[in-house]
Amino acid sequence: MDIKFQDTQANTTEKLNSTKQLFDSKSTVAFSVAEAVVKILGDMGVQYAFGVSGGAIAPVWAALHQSSIQVLHFRHEAGAAFAGIEAYFASDRPVVVFTTTGPGITNALTGLLAARWEGAKVILVSASTSAPQRGRWACQETSTYTMPSEGIFTSGQIFHYATTLESSDELPEVSRRLALGLEQPGGFVAHISIPTNIQTSSVKTSLPRVTLSQAVATASEETIAECVRLLSEGAFAIWIGFGASGAAKEIRQLAERTGAAVMCSPRGKGIFPEDHPQFVGVTGFGGHESVFRYMREQRPRHILVLGTRLGELTSFWNPEMIPRRSFLHVDINPKVPGSAYPSVETFAIQSDVGVFCKALLKYFPARSGTSKVPSLTKSKRDLIHPRADGKVRPDVLMNMIQRVIVEQSNAIVMTEVGNSLVWAIHLLRFAESSRFRVSTGFGSMGHFVTGVVGTALARNHKAVAIVGDGAMLMSSEVNTAVAYQIPAVWIVLNDGRYNMCEQGMTYVGFKNVDAMIPQVNFVKIAQGMGADGIRVETEYDIQAALEKAMAATNPFVVDVIIDPTQIAPAHSRNQSLISQGATNY
């Protein structure tokens, strides 16, 4: 394994001073701890708080309602956390999730782990049992007597920063740590646990005022020069992921000036236009055969990796994706480069992708005329004609979603894990950044049936979730969307089963498993909660249904009866499972 880490310069001076606590000694306003914490969070840019209430968190909940932060009361804490993740990405502002003691906290953990994987900035504010009641079987007791402290109430693999606030004297340090986390590049997930009696106690110190200053990691001029030298050795390719979403303009300029072929991860769809002549295709889960054809026929000397971990669902660690010489891997996390392909020579650059690309462009000036672009074999879209009878084929549905939603609106489209995810990655095409959201890391069911509410709220605009019936039954927040009139749209692939599981089990050799779900009428459920909906039973009904959904001003469910016999393009994932031992052959 040959990994060379290059030096990194912090594009900021006196990082600690950028978040120094400035105390207002003239303030005479009396605050409770709950009010003080809420004020600190508001001053740090928090606009939304998602959660579920409870007696132990009542003082914080009340303080949130008296603040400038918009409070949304959800039906489940995991849904609140998923919505928080997507609200962060839609607004680029940190989000608060609030829960009560015990199960309120544990219910939220799945969503908070997803936030860590996705790179969101989310702060959990929860309640814990007051000190005099600990160890006495208090209702939903939350203390070291009843719950594991490690990982939930301490910094670690779930939270970058976690603490239990036992005194108002700790507020300056808590504020400082939150500010440092929020200013760092990438994600930040924190947990502030406040005992109920501390929430109502008086603040004994002046409230801190925090100035946030984003610290941006940049590569040195020597590192940039070495990258230029390597990329100038011959034709190279660019492999982009979700971490490059803020550098779409610079990546396109770099590709067009150099003639580099471009491919993207599933989460990176649209950062580089998928209709661009230099775009090869999507890699990994639901990806395109055209990528492998390119690598076999025109394998580049180097691949410039921008903002992707190259994890399983991006690369499947496939040896066909290895360049002839080396990866040049740019990421803000120094642990990422070299982790997916540890035996491949990797030139590691710790830097913000946008800053890196801007520095690189100085060495590749714009040329007159058009750069010479290699002949790339692109994946072709099959022309599929709708049929009058039979259930809806998923590829026909995706083609119509492309026409009605992707091409005729600016709505963000997101897909749940499952066959809906594979079909969407494989068939939808995006020409703009930040139009497509999926989770291919933590990959929790329930992420986008609830996350769509956060996106539509933060954008104050339509957001569309393509989901399976299993996920829709698991944890949708349709009722929450109704309560706040959030214009979310759910397109449900209703095939009466966990079809990815059923098809995958058959592929790897296990027979006669029960993955069935009794057929559900999601329109009736939606209407029963105050939303609107329409059922699609034939392919000729799809277009009108989608147009009605996009024209609706209230939450809307499109219930599509899917042909379960259509095999999703998940071959690579199934082959990866077999290689890991999940097979009966």
Disulfide bonds with the S-S distance in Angstrom:
none
